[in-house]
């Protein structure tokens, strides 16, 4: 039985992860973490997730429970993830990271911290989204030299970063397939007299509202035709079950930074 810790246990994604772990016969939640100021510290994690009591109390101290888990799944904030990654590295624990919103300096720090341990880091853990990454790469190679490429994403009103990590990853995949640097060609929103569209740019449009779990579309628009690759998530369980799959896969792997494409055998 794989022992799993979940950081951000009281959040929307954390609760779904706890449910996904309970539904998987090969995994067991043994540590549930929340921020120190949370009013839910001490609560039963199973009851918090709505699946019934599991006798795992929500705490704010990963270090005190470092021997109680094999893999940490972390969907939280950049600062919290950086702290936990350093702890996991110091104690040879594998980690699965779904946190987004890192800046360039934080990413460099995180990659350095992860060197000694097996880790999976992905912008999105949905199997369907990762298939879309592969399809978007193929479409870019076939259509990208002449088509105008736009990436449209929509999420719930509570999401704090934009564009989404998944949208940015789609942009990186498409740009890489075309031999472009996303930092040079990305256009994040348009307003006013922008002039004609530059063909090599990759545009991003962001929508925030309601309870949208996550919609992503890569649009390839050419003269006389257009191709759209779209993924729509109707439940966070799509992401949670993928993250649990990644945790099961990475346990026992050599020290290396993997992504979900590795987990699914798509690389």
Secondary structure, 3 states (H helix, E strand, C coil): CEEEEEECCCCHHHHHHHHHHHHCCCEEEEEEECCCCCCCCCCEHHHHHCCCCCCCEEECCCHHHHHHCCEEEECCCHHHHHHHHHHHHHCCCEEEECCCCCCHHHHHHHHHHHCCCEEEECCCCCHHHHHHHHHHHHHHHHHCCCCEEEEEEEECCCCCCCCCHHHHHHHHHHHHHCCCCHHHHEEECCCCCCCCCCCCCEEEEEEECCCCCEEEEEEEEECCEEEEEEEEECCCHHHHHHHHHHHHHHCCCCCEEECHHHHCCCC
